[in-house]
Amino acid sequence: MTQILLPPLMLYAACGLVLSLAVHILSFFGVQFGGNALFFGLHVGIFPLWIPVVFIAQKMSVARGGRISGRWHFPDVLPG
């Protein structure tokens, strides 16, 4: 199940990152997004991603015998 969920969640996170970077860069040029649906969506959009990521992290922790290293390694979070 984790292998099925990770690619769409990673795509969702990448889209949020790109949109966030675009908003921050455009703010240097005077474009304001306050009160806009995009502005609201960037603030609320983390929660649909955060909830499954917590469950996946717990599942990965249990698979390792409950050991949490305190940092993530790329091979641990990438599917495959």
Secondary structure, DSSP 4 states (H G I P E B T S, - for coil): -HHHHHHHHHHHHHHHHHHHHHHHHHHTTT---TTSHHHHHHHHTHHHHHHHHHHHHHHHHHHTTS---SS--HHHHS--
